[in-house]
Amino acid sequence: MRPTVTFLNDRLIEQIISEARQILCVLGVEIHNKGVLSLLSDYGARVNMKTYHVVFTQEVIEAALKTVPGSFKLFDVMGNETHNFSKHRIHFTPGSAAINILDHRSQKIRKPSTKDYVDYVKVVSQLENIASQSTALIPDDVHEGFSDSYRLFLSLLYCEKPVVTGTFKAESFTVMKDFQVAVRGTDKALVEKPLSIFSCCPTSPLKWSDVTSQNVVDCAKYSIPVEFISMPLSGFVAPVTLVGTLIQHTAETLSGIIISQLTNPGAPILYGGSPAIFDIRYETTPMGAVETMMVDCAYNEIGKSLGIPTQAYISLSDAKQLDAQAGIESGIGAVLAALSGINNISGPGMLDFESCQSLGKLVLDNEICGMVFRLIEGIEPKEDFPALPIFQELLKEGHLLISKHTRTYLKDEHFFPGPVINRSNRARWEDEGSLTLEDRAVNEVEKLLDNYRPSELTDNIKRELVSLMEREAQRYGQNNLPERPE
């Protein structure tokens, strides 16, 4: 039996959804995109073009919800299925868009470069418990006008895993879509085997910018999956109560679903978010707070009640180093997310309020994810009945180390983490150098960098990606891309 955790009962879920729908039909939302407003007006929403304001109807909401797919899949660059977003299946992906990196060698936080991004991709390509990559770092050595597309370019060039990405500029979408079509071969092939998920973020409270709402429309037109990332802050730009925050999150997410489904009924989406409480003592948004995690797990229940696969920024930490706080917050988050059945769990590697990525933490989190996968398998009998023969053998031999039962089920029953997690006795630990967690994480990162094998994407496709990227960079006056590591 798979273990589970829930925070809301059915009646409370219904009340939250009902209140959110009423907010959309009475207060409405701001959408600073006249094309989107025209679309909504055509379907019966009440639109004020001068104030960029729209008030929905229950009929519009219901029509959009009826066409949302209950599941979808992702595929790697070679066309192999990697994700099945359905039911309570879980997948881990690193946190996204960090402006800093914790250098695993110097242990200093600094701005990342192209080399840092490539190192990150090389590492994540080998982490077996993390199914996708994300555009996790923002390299500081290219023009900001094309940094969104540049990150996706590097990801597709160096790693075969699918990518969670997004863009802060509407004009970046075209080349980012073209990258994916280059990998797949045709628009139709990309629809059949999606390669990425775009994060699209409303602005709390109850607002969509021109860029983010256009992202939703653009992705829907090409059936590129979207994860909606509503970010209410409890006690600041959202009600201080967790239920109040969930009502706002639901309203903001429903508004995005409407835009997506009216643009292209059946466009794939994830019911996601990155909410947080607001810590008034420090004026921060702690992603490692237990209340933040509770909201994540709860809105996942709301999404699933609507029949929509889910996402959350959880299993990350507000710590500034790879320390005990980083492990505590990430471990609790990963366990809660898995027990809740959040389909796409975004967070491994992240530190410092979603602003810093750490390769050392990423390899540690990979082991946490492995433990979590074992956890959700639960406890099931495996030739344990009748028990008498096993115990007869135990009493006769004095141990069961080489028994058939042990050899058959050892690897199924026991998860053995890699060298980042130390399970040796103290004497052996001392003989092997008394390495700290930080030491072991650094060693594992270096080993993965040394063992990296290039993507098997064809040279022709790689050259096409480079050509597309160079043309995009030239539009912003950068005629030469930074030198890329082999």
C-alpha positions in Angstrom: 0.0 0.0 0.0 1.3 3.4 -1.0 1.5 5.8 2.0 -0.3 9.1 1.5 -0.9 12.4 3.3 -3.8 14.9 2.9 -4.5 18.3 4.3 -8.0 19.1 3.0 -11.3 17.2 3.1 -13.7 17.1 0.2 -16.0 19.7 1.6 -13.2 22.2 2.2 -11.9 21.7 -1.3 -15.3 22.4 -2.7 -15.6 25.6 -0.6 -12.2 26.9 -1.7 -13.0 26.3 -5.4 -16.4 27.9 -5.0 -15.0 31.0 -3.4 -12.3 31.3 -6.0 -14.8 31.0 -8.8 -16.9 33.7 -7.2 -13.9 36.0 -7.0 -13.3 35.5 -10.7 -17.0 36.2 -11.5 -17.3 39.3 -9.2 -13.9 40.9 -8.8 -12.2 39.5 -11.9 -8.5 39.9 -12.8 -6.2 42.3 -14.6 -4.7 41.1 -17.9 -2.4 43.5 -19.6 -2.7 41.9 -23.0 -5.4 43.2 -25.4 -5.2 40.1 -27.5 -6.0 37.9 -24.6 -8.7 40.3 -23.5 -10.3 40.1 -26.9 -10.2 36.3 -26.8 -12.0 36.3 -23.4 -14.5 38.8 -24.6 -15.4 36.6 -27.6 -16.2 33.8 -25.2 -18.6 35.9 -23.1 -16.3 37.4 -20.3 -17.0 41.1 -19.4 -13.9 43.0 -20.5 -12.8 46.6 -20.0 -10.0 47.3 -22.5 -9.1 50.7 -20.9 -8.4 49.2 -17.4 -7.2 45.8 -18.7 -9.8 44.2 -16.5 -11.9 41.1 -17.1 -14.7 39.5 -15.1 -15.4 35.9 -16.0 -18.7 33.9 -16.0 -19.3 30.5 -14.4 -20.0 29.2 -18.0 -16.6 30.3 -19.2 -14.8 28.7 -16.2 -16.8 25.5 -16.7 -16.1 25.3 -20.4 -12.3 25.7 -19.8 -12.2 23.1 -17.1 -14.0 20.5 -19.3 -11.2 20.5 -21.9 -8.2 20.2 -19.6 -6.3 16.9 -20.2 -6.2 14.7 -17.1 -2.7 13.7 -18.0 0.2 14.0 -20.5 3.7 12.7 -21.1 7.1 14.2 -21.7 9.9 12.7 -23.8 13.7 13.3 -24.0 15.6 14.6 -27.0 15.9 11.1 -28.4 12.2 10.6 -28.2 12.1 8.2 -25.2 9.2 8.6 -22.7 10.5 10.0 -19.4 7.4 11.4 -17.6 3.8 10.3 -17.2 1.9 13.1 -15.4 -1.1 11.1 -14.2 -2.6 10.0 -10.9 0.0 10.1 -8.1 3.1 9.5 -10.2 5.9 11.8 -9.1 8.9 13.2 -10.9 11.7 15.5 -9.7 13.3 18.5 -11.5 15.8 21.1 -10.2 14.6 24.5 -9.2 14.7 27.1 -11.9 16.1 30.5 -12.9 18.6 31.1 -10.1 20.6 34.3 -10.4 23.5 32.9 -8.3 25.4 29.7 -7.9 27.0 28.3 -4.8 30.5 27.4 -6.1 31.1 23.8 -5.0 34.8 24.4 -4.9 35.1 27.8 -3.1 31.8 27.5 -1.2 31.1 31.1 -2.2 27.9 32.4 -3.7 28.6 34.3 -7.0 27.1 35.0 -10.4 27.0 32.0 -12.8 28.7 31.8 -16.2 28.2 29.7 -19.3 30.7 27.2 -17.9 28.7 26.9 -14.7 25.5 26.2 -16.7 27.2 23.5 -18.7 28.6 22.0 -15.5 25.1 21.9 -14.1 23.7 20.2 -17.2 26.5 17.6 -17.2 25.8 16.8 -13.5 22.0 16.6 -13.8 22.3 14.4 -16.9 23.7 11.7 -14.7 21.4 11.9 -11.7 19.1 8.9 -11.9 16.4 10.1 -9.5 15.9 13.5 -11.2 14.0 12.9 -14.4 14.3 16.3 -16.1 16.5 19.3 -16.2 15.4 22.9 -15.7 16.8 26.1 -17.0 18.2 26.4 -13.5 20.8 29.2 -13.8 20.9 32.5 -15.5 24.5 32.9 -17.0 25.9 36.4 -16.5 28.1 36.4 -19.6 25.4 36.9 -22.3 23.1 39.7 -23.1 20.0 39.5 -20.9 17.8 39.9 -24.0 18.5 36.3 -25.1 19.4 34.7 -21.8 16.1 32.7 -21.7 16.7 31.1 -25.1 20.4 30.6 -24.3 19.7 28.5 -21.3 17.3 26.2 -23.2 19.9 26.0 -26.0 22.6 24.8 -23.6 20.2 22.3 -22.0 19.3 20.8 -25.4 22.9 20.7 -26.6 24.4 19.0 -23.6 21.7 16.8 -22.0 19.1 14.4 -23.3 16.6 15.0 -20.5 13.4 17.1 -21.1 13.5 20.7 -19.8 11.4 22.8 -17.5 11.9 26.3 -18.8 10.2 29.6 -19.5 10.8 33.1 -20.8 10.8 36.6 -19.3 10.4 38.1 -22.8 7.5 37.3 -25.2 9.8 37.6 -28.2 12.0 34.8 -27.0 9.3 32.2 -27.4 9.7 31.8 -31.2 13.4 30.7 -31.1 12.8 28.6 -28.0 10.0 26.8 -29.9 12.2 26.5 -33.0 14.9 24.8 -30.9 12.5 22.1 -30.0 11.2 21.7 -33.5 14.8 21.3 -34.7 15.2 18.5 -32.2 11.9 16.8 -33.1 12.0 17.5 -36.8 8.4 18.9 -37.3 5.8 20.9 -35.4 3.6 17.8 -35.4 6.3 15.6 -33.9 6.8 18.1 -31.1 3.0 18.0 -30.3 3.2 14.2 -30.3 6.3 14.1 -28.1 6.6 17.2 -25.9 10.1 18.1 -24.9 9.6 20.9 -22.4 7.3 22.6 -19.9 7.0 26.3 -19.8 6.5 28.0 -16.5 3.9 30.8 -16.7 3.4 33.0 -13.7 0.5 35.3 -12.8 1.3 38.3 -10.6 -0.3 38.3 -7.2 -2.9 39.5 -6.5 -5.1 38.5 -9.4 -3.1 39.9 -12.3 -1.4 38.8 -15.6 1.3 40.8 -17.3 1.5 41.2 -21.1 4.4 38.8 -21.3 3.2 36.0 -19.1 -0.3 35.9 -20.6 1.2 35.9 -24.1 3.4 32.9 -23.0 0.3 31.0 -22.1 -1.3 31.7 -25.5 1.9 30.9 -27.5 2.4 27.6 -25.7 -1.2 26.6 -26.1 -1.1 27.3 -29.9 1.8 24.8 -30.2 0.5 22.4 -27.5 3.7 23.0 -25.5 2.8 22.0 -21.9 2.5 24.9 -19.3 2.8 24.8 -15.6 1.0 27.7 -13.9 3.1 29.2 -11.1 0.8 31.3 -8.9 2.8 32.9 -6.1 0.5 34.4 -3.4 2.4 35.4 -0.2 0.4 34.7 2.9 0.1 37.8 5.0 1.5 40.2 2.4 -0.2 40.0 -1.0 -2.5 37.2 0.0 -4.7 36.5 3.1 -2.6 35.5 6.1 -4.5 32.2 6.6 -3.6 29.2 4.6 -7.2 28.7 3.4 -7.3 32.3 2.3 -4.1 31.9 0.4 -5.4 28.7 -1.2 -8.5 30.6 -2.4 -6.3 33.2 -4.1 -4.0 30.6 -5.6 -7.0 28.8 -7.0 -8.5 31.9 -8.6 -5.2 32.9 -10.2 -4.6 29.4 -11.5 -8.1 29.1 -12.9 -7.7 32.3 -14.7 -4.6 30.9 -16.5 -6.4 27.7 -17.3 -9.1 29.7 -19.0 -6.6 31.5 -21.2 -4.9 28.3 -22.1 -8.0 26.2 -22.9 -9.9 29.0 -24.8 -6.8 29.4 -27.0 -6.5 25.7 -27.7 -8.9 23.3 -26.0 -7.0 20.3 -24.7 -3.6 22.1 -24.4 -1.6 20.2 -21.7 -1.1 22.0 -18.3 0.1 21.4 -14.8 -1.8 22.9 -11.9 1.3 24.3 -10.1 2.6 27.2 -8.1 5.3 28.7 -5.9 3.3 30.2 -3.0 5.0 31.1 0.4 4.2 32.6 3.7 5.7 36.0 4.4 8.1 36.1 7.3 7.4 39.6 8.7 10.5 39.4 10.9 12.9 39.4 8.0 10.6 40.4 5.1 11.4 37.2 3.3 9.4 34.4 1.6 10.6 31.2 3.1 10.2 28.2 0.8 11.4 25.9 3.5 8.7 26.9 5.9 6.4 24.1 6.9 3.3 26.3 6.2 4.6 26.9 2.6 4.9 23.2 2.1 1.4 22.7 3.5 -0.1 25.1 1.0 1.8 23.3 -1.8 0.4 20.0 -0.8 -3.1 21.4 -0.3 -3.4 23.1 -3.7 -2.1 19.8 -5.2 -5.3 18.2 -3.7 -7.4 21.0 -5.3 -5.8 20.4 -8.7 -6.3 16.7 -8.5 -10.0 17.2 -7.5 -10.3 19.1 -10.8 -8.7 16.2 -12.6 -5.5 18.1 -13.5 -1.9 16.9 -13.0 0.1 19.0 -10.6 3.4 20.8 -9.9 5.0 22.6 -6.9 8.2 24.4 -6.0 8.9 22.3 -2.9 12.0 20.3 -1.7 14.2 23.3 -1.7 15.8 25.4 1.1 16.3 28.9 2.3 19.8 28.0 3.6 22.8 29.8 2.1 25.2 26.8 2.3 25.0 23.1 2.1 24.2 22.6 5.8 21.8 21.0 8.2 19.1 23.5 7.4 19.4 22.7 3.7 18.9 19.0 4.4 16.1 19.4 6.8 14.0 21.7 4.6 14.6 19.8 1.4 14.1 16.4 3.0 10.8 17.3 4.6 9.6 18.9 1.4 10.5 15.9 -0.8 8.7 13.5 1.6 5.5 15.6 1.9 5.4 16.2 -1.9 5.8 12.5 -2.6 3.2 11.5 -0.1 0.8 14.1 -1.5 1.4 12.8 -5.0 2.6 16.1 -6.6 3.4 15.1 -10.2 6.2 17.5 -10.9 8.3 18.3 -7.9 10.6 21.4 -8.6 13.3 22.2 -6.1 16.4 20.0 -5.9 19.6 22.0 -5.8 17.9 25.3 -4.8 19.0 27.5 -1.9 18.4 31.1 -0.7 14.7 31.7 -1.4 14.9 30.3 -5.0 17.8 32.5 -5.9 20.8 30.2 -5.8 21.6 26.8 -7.4 24.1 24.4 -5.8 25.6 21.4 -7.6 26.6 20.0 -4.2 23.1 20.2 -3.0 21.8 18.8 -6.2 23.8 15.6 -5.7 22.6 15.4 -2.1 19.0 16.0 -3.2 19.3 13.2 -5.8 19.9 10.8 -2.9 16.9 12.3 -1.0 14.8 11.7 -4.1 16.0 8.1 -4.2 14.9 7.6 -0.6 11.5 9.1 -1.3 10.9 6.8 -4.3 11.6 3.9 -1.9 9.2 5.4 0.7 6.2 5.6 -1.6 6.6 2.0 -2.7 5.4 1.2 0.8 5.5 -2.2 2.6 4.3 -5.3 0.8 4.9 -9.0 1.5 7.4 -10.7 -0.8 7.3 -14.4 -0.1 7.2 -13.7 3.6 4.3 -16.1 4.1 4.6 -18.7 5.5 7.3 -17.2 7.6 8.3 -20.5 9.3 10.8 -21.7 6.6 12.7 -18.4 6.7 13.1 -18.4 10.4 14.1 -22.1 10.4 17.0 -21.1 8.0 17.9 -18.1 10.2 18.2 -20.3 13.3 20.1 -23.0 11.4 22.7 -20.7 9.7 22.8 -17.9 12.2 22.2 -15.3 9.5 20.4 -14.7 6.2 23.1 -12.8 4.3 23.3 -15.3 1.4 19.9 -16.9 1.6 17.8 -17.1 -1.6 15.2 -14.8 -0.1 17.8 -12.2 0.7 19.4 -12.4 -2.7 16.1 -12.2 -4.4 14.7 -9.2 -2.6 17.6 -7.2 -1.2 17.8 -4.5 -3.9 14.0 -4.2 -4.1 13.6 -3.8 -0.4 16.6 -1.7 0.5 17.7 1.6 -1.1 21.4 2.1 -1.1 22.4 5.8 -1.5 25.6 6.9 -3.2 28.7 8.1 -1.5 27.3 11.5 -0.6 25.4 9.8 2.2 27.9 8.2 4.6 26.8 4.9 6.3 30.2 3.5 7.3 31.1 3.1 11.0 33.3 5.8 12.6 36.5 3.9 12.3 36.1 3.4 8.6 35.0 7.0 8.2 38.1 8.2 9.9 40.3 5.8 7.8 38.8 7.2 4.7 39.7 10.8 5.6 36.8 11.9 7.9 35.1 13.6 5.0 32.2 16.0 5.8 29.0 16.0 3.8 30.3 19.0 1.9 33.6 17.2 1.1 31.6 14.2 -0.2 29.3 16.3 -2.3 32.2 18.1 -3.9 33.9 14.8 -4.7 30.7 13.5 -6.3 30.2 16.6 -8.4 33.8 16.3 -9.7 33.3 12.6 -10.4 30.2 13.3 -12.4 31.9 16.1 -14.4 34.8 13.7 -15.2 32.3 10.9 -16.2 30.1 13.0 -18.4 29.3 11.7 -21.9 28.0 14.0 -24.6 24.4 13.9 -25.7 23.7 11.5 -28.6 21.8 14.2 -30.5 23.0 14.1 -34.0 25.7 16.6 -35.1 23.4 18.0 -37.7 20.8 18.9 -35.1 23.5 20.3 -32.8 24.7 22.5 -35.7 21.2 23.7 -36.3 20.7 24.6 -32.6 24.0 26.6 -32.7 23.0 28.4 -35.9 19.6 29.4 -34.4 21.3 30.6 -31.2 23.9 32.6 -33.0 21.2 34.4 -35.1 19.2 35.2 -31.9 22.3 36.6 -30.2 23.1 38.8 -33.2 19.6 40.4 -32.8 20.9 41.7 -29.5 24.2 42.9 -30.8 26.3 40.0 -29.5 28.1 38.5 -32.5 30.1 35.9 -30.5 28.7 33.4 -28.0 30.8 32.6 -24.9 33.2 29.8 -25.5 31.5 26.5 -24.5 33.3 23.7 -22.6 33.6 20.4 -24.5 
